[in-house]
Every structure is written in C-alpha cells, then in structure tokens.
C-alpha cells in the first residue's frame, strides 16, 4: 500500500503537458532573491501560455549549472561574476562580453543584464565597525582577532574566501562556515563579527549592518541575468528577454524586504511586480497550507517507500548469500558498512552526476543507506538459529531453498523485521535532505524556513517528519508482534 502511494506520488508530476504548449522548468538557488527572480521568470512565461514548473531552492551554482547543461532544467537566474569566476574559473582571460559565445558552446544562452549588480561584500555591525574604525576590507588586516562567519558556498567558491584572503592578506584564523541565512542571526547575536553579504540583501538594513568597501576591487560585477537552454522555443526566450533592464538595486532590495522582512510569499511579490511592470494580472498562485502538506507528504512517502522496498528486495537476498558464502559475506557487510559512513549530504551530491537532480538520486542514496541494517540483521538472524532446529530441517530432507523459506527465514523474521524498521525510520529523517537537490518532501518547508528564518515553516516539515517516523516505527512493531507470534507457533 505504501509503495503504491509512493509510486503514485513519483508519477504525478510526470503527467505530460498539452501538445500546444512547451513545458518549461525554471529553477532557482537557495537564497531569496533567486527564488523571487525564478517566480517572476515563471510568471512571465505562464502569461505567454507556457506550462511552467518552478523548482525552488534547488541548490548552489554547480548544481543548477550541471542541471541546465544536462537538460534537466530550462532556465535559471545567474550572475555574470559567478559565471566568470566560478563556472569558468579556469579561463582567466574571459570577459563579460565573451559570455554569449562561451555559453553557446555549452548549449546555453544568456539574456542581457536584468539591471542590477548584486555583488559580494563583507559586512559588520555598524556600531562595531564605527568603534574599531573599519570602513574597508583592507582595514580588517589590523584586526586579526575578528571572527568570520562565511556562507558555505562562499568558503568554497573560486571567487570566495580563499581568493579574498590572498588578495588582501587577511590574518583572521577564526573562520566558520554556515548557512547564509543563519549568518545574519550569528552576527546579530555577537557570535561572529564579519559575514559575507549579497549587496541587495534585505537583512543589511534590518540588522543595521555596514558593507565594507572592496577597496582593492577584488570582486567583479555580478550583474543578474537569466541563463536558458538554446533549444528553448524562441517565444519563451523572448518572454525572458522582456525582463532585461527592468530592475535596479533599490527595487531588488524592496522585493527582498517584502519577502524576508514583511513575510509575504515570493509568488505574491512576483505577481505584484508583474502586474505593475507588464499589466499581467492574476499570475502564479502559491500552494495553500493543506495542499502543500498533502503534496509534501506524498513526495516524502515516495522517497521512503520506493527506497525501502528496493533495499528489502536487495538486502535480504544478500544477507542469505552472506550466510551461505562467509567470504563473500564479509565483503558485502564491509561494503554496506562503508556506505553507511558517508555523510548523507555528501552521498546525495555524489549521486547527481549519475542520476541528475530530483527524486531519483535521493531514492538511490536512501536505498544505499538502507542496505546495512537490513543486510546485517538478516545475516545475524540466520546465524542465530539454534543448530538443532537447522539440523531438524535437514533431517526432514528439505532442500536449501525450501529450508530457507519454510524454517530459517521465519525463525529469523524478528531480526530481519527489526532491521527493516531501523532502515525505515532512518530513511524518514534522512529523506528531508532530498529537498536540497529538488526531491521535495518534508525537507522543502524546512529548507525554506531556514532561508526565511521562519520557525513556523521549519516546524511544518519537522513535525510531520517526526510523526511519520513514529507511525512507521509503531506500524513495524505491530507487524513484528505478528511475525514473532507466528514464528513461535510454526
């Protein structure tokens, strides 16, 4: 039953669009401005009659770039500085004017700039900056004691911390990586002294921060653009090009403030902007809380149900092989144990080059995580069978297959079921990470809640995930009682 619901949930989004309209997938990164621009791009495409899916908060730069070059998404907002310094970092002579031709070699097109430059800057609390007399990044050289809290992507980017540190010869050693949205809370509470900012962030004024001058000109211009696949219909490209030169920094800040500070949805803010700029009324409708919960529940059940069913079908036979062939068994148990040591987020990222983005890589990662408890418990359960019971079955003349089916597996059922229960409960929690690669589920409101600093949204995902884990555990315990009772009377 669970598997049937899961398959239905996976299949539902794949319903084919009408023949008269191209289905377009717009994506956005895991920060508010990108989501707003993604909603605006989706809205203007829908107004021209296209069926549009907006895959929000899909990940960082590399995830979206790989997705568009593989054809998994059709368009997403990007920044010229990011393209030059991150995507094409190994081509230092490349200039912004070279981007259309260079991107075309990857099958990707680029609009003209949308009209604003959202550059990286370092920021401090205004009162602390005044007290220490810090106005520029160069001034930080005189204060090695300052603690830095930098976004995880900024820490790893080619145009991020390592290059900035070298360019300014910064001496700070207390440098922590954290989620960009959480860094604002960290600096407001005094846990860190300097963070990286996007120059159009709504929180700069809200938290009374000051942007330090990039006095050595380390950061390039990060002009916002839309990247799109060159095989996109010309009419869709023309719709996206209508967004060129339609924004400025002040306007983008106001849109971000409306979402981050005033707690309006990105859909509402995008609709209002489209109505004001283009007279497009109505627009995209945000999911209602109940509808959102139903969709996320089905998505989560799909991730857990399919991965668990595949793990059961694989791990129990492997557990039997491990008992019958001890040498092979040691290899199988060792391999499954090794997979379990890989951090869940890293395993999800490893899946992307092979399976792309969305539900499939998340299901594969969850399947791999489920193997060890089921395999190990199957192996242990079969080995724990009393020798006299096994000998009795042999004395009856039962062949190996019949002996396994009629005697040994029923006797090991309690151990096997305990392994399945453990795998299921682990999957329910781990599946929330799938939202980072577009798999949906309860992780999506958690991810949005972290980005918007909205405890209600975080709980919208966390509480159902916890309840589902309890339901799954309770359900397996009921099944376990049945199997244990049946096993004793067999």
C-alpha positions, 0 to 999 in steps of 0.5 A, spaced: 500 500 500 505 504 501 509 503 495 503 504 491 502 511 494 509 512 493 509 510 486 503 514 485 506 520 488 513 519 483 508 519 477 504 525 478 508 530 476 510 526 470 503 527 467 505 530 460 503 537 458 498 539 452 501 538 445 500 546 444 504 548 449 512 547 451 513 545 458 518 549 461 522 548 468 525 554 471 529 553 477 532 557 482 538 557 488 537 557 495 537 564 497 531 569 496 532 573 491 533 567 486 527 564 488 523 571 487 527 572 480 525 564 478 517 566 480 517 572 476 521 568 470 515 563 471 510 568 471 512 571 465 512 565 461 505 562 464 502 569 461 505 567 454 501 560 455 507 556 457 506 550 462 511 552 467 514 548 473 518 552 478 523 548 482 525 552 488 531 552 492 534 547 488 541 548 490 548 552 489 551 554 482 554 547 480 548 544 481 543 548 477 549 549 472 550 541 471 542 541 471 541 546 465 547 543 461 544 536 462 537 538 460 534 537 466 532 544 467 530 550 462 532 556 465 535 559 471 537 566 474 545 567 474 550 572 475 555 574 470 561 574 476 559 567 478 559 565 471 566 568 470 569 566 476 566 560 478 563 556 472 569 558 468 574 559 473 579 556 469 579 561 463 582 567 466 582 571 460 574 571 459 570 577 459 563 579 460 562 580 453 565 573 451 559 570 455 554 569 449 559 565 445 562 561 451 555 559 453 553 557 446 558 552 446 555 549 452 548 549 449 546 555 453 544 562 452 544 568 456 539 574 456 542 581 457 543 584 464 536 584 468 539 591 471 542 590 477 549 588 480 548 584 486 555 583 488 559 580 494 561 584 500 563 583 507 559 586 512 559 588 520 555 591 525 555 598 524 556 600 531 562 595 531 565 597 525 564 605 527 568 603 534 574 599 531 574 604 525 573 599 519 570 602 513 574 597 508 576 590 507 583 592 507 582 595 514 580 588 517 588 586 516 589 590 523 584 586 526 586 579 526 582 577 532 575 578 528 571 572 527 568 570 520 562 567 519 562 565 511 556 562 507 558 555 505 558 556 498 562 562 499 568 558 503 568 554 497 567 558 491 573 560 486 571 567 487 570 566 495 574 566 501 580 563 499 581 568 493 579 574 498 584 572 503 590 572 498 588 578 495 588 582 501 592 578 506 587 577 511 590 574 518 583 572 521 584 564 523 577 564 526 573 562 520 566 558 520 562 556 515 554 556 515 548 557 512 547 564 509 541 565 512 543 563 519 549 568 518 545 574 519 542 571 526 550 569 528 552 576 527 546 579 530 547 575 536 555 577 537 557 570 535 561 572 529 563 579 527 564 579 519 559 575 514 559 575 507 553 579 504 549 579 497 549 587 496 541 587 495 540 583 501 534 585 505 537 583 512 543 589 511 538 594 513 534 590 518 540 588 522 543 595 521 549 592 518 555 596 514 558 593 507 565 594 507 568 597 501 572 592 496 577 597 496 582 593 492 576 591 487 577 584 488 570 582 486 567 583 479 560 585 477 555 580 478 550 583 474 543 578 474 541 575 468 537 569 466 541 563 463 536 558 458 537 552 454 538 554 446 533 549 444 528 553 448 522 555 443 524 562 441 517 565 444 519 563 451 526 566 450 523 572 448 518 572 454 525 572 458 528 577 454 522 582 456 525 582 463 532 585 461 533 592 464 527 592 468 530 592 475 535 596 479 538 595 486 533 599 490 527 595 487 531 588 488 532 590 495 524 592 496 522 585 493 527 582 498 524 586 504 517 584 502 519 577 502 524 576 508 522 582 512 514 583 511 513 575 510 509 575 504 510 569 499 515 570 493 509 568 488 505 574 491 511 579 490 512 576 483 505 577 481 505 584 484 511 586 480 508 583 474 502 586 474 505 593 475 511 592 470 507 588 464 499 589 466 499 581 467 494 580 472 492 574 476 499 570 475 502 564 479 498 562 485 502 559 491 500 552 494 495 553 500 497 550 507 493 543 506 495 542 499 502 543 500 502 538 506 498 533 502 503 534 496 509 534 501 507 528 504 506 524 498 513 526 495 516 524 502 512 517 502 515 516 495 522 517 497 521 512 503 517 507 500 520 506 493 527 506 497 525 501 502 522 496 498 528 496 493 533 495 499 528 489 502 528 486 495 536 487 495 538 486 502 535 480 504 537 476 498 544 478 500 544 477 507 542 469 505 548 469 500 552 472 506 550 466 510 551 461 505 558 464 502 562 467 509 567 470 504 563 473 500 559 475 506 564 479 509 565 483 503 558 485 502 557 487 510 564 491 509 561 494 503 554 496 506 558 498 512 562 503 508 556 506 505 553 507 511 559 512 513 558 517 508 555 523 510 548 523 507 549 530 504 555 528 501 552 521 498 546 525 495 551 530 491 555 524 489 549 521 486 547 527 481 552 526 476 549 519 475 542 520 476 541 528 475 537 532 480 530 530 483 527 524 486 531 519 483 538 520 486 535 521 493 531 514 492 538 511 490 542 514 496 536 512 501 536 505 498 544 505 499 543 507 506 538 502 507 542 496 505 546 495 512 541 494 517 537 490 513 543 486 510 546 485 517 540 483 521 538 478 516 545 475 516 545 475 524 538 472 524 540 466 520 546 465 524 542 465 530 538 459 529 539 454 534 543 448 530 538 443 532 532 446 529 537 447 522 539 440 523 531 438 524 530 441 517 535 437 514 533 431 517 526 432 514 530 432 507 528 439 505 532 442 500 536 449 501 531 453 498 525 450 501 529 450 508 530 457 507 523 459 506 519 454 510 524 454 517 530 459 517 527 465 514 521 465 519 525 463 525 529 469 523 523 474 521 524 478 528 531 480 526 530 481 519 523 485 521 527 489 526 532 491 521 527 493 516 524 498 521 531 501 523 532 502 515 525 505 515 525 510 520 532 512 518 530 513 511 524 518 514 529 523 517 534 522 512 529 523 506 528 531 508 535 532 505 532 530 498 529 537 498 536 540 497 537 537 490 529 538 488 526 531 491 521 535 495 518 532 501 518 534 508 525 537 507 522 543 502 518 547 508 524 546 512 529 548 507 525 554 506 524 556 513 531 556 514 532 561 508 526 565 511 528 564 518 521 562 519 520 557 525 513 556 523 515 553 516 521 549 519 516 546 524 511 544 518 516 539 515 519 537 522 513 535 525 510 531 520 517 528 519 517 526 526 510 523 526 511 519 520 517 516 523 513 514 529 507 511 525 512 507 521 516 505 527 509 503 531 506 500 524 513 495 524 512 493 531 505 491 530 507 487 524 513 484 528 508 482 534 505 478 528 511 475 525 514 473 532 507 470 534 507 466 528 514 464 528 513 461 535 507 457 533 510 454 526 
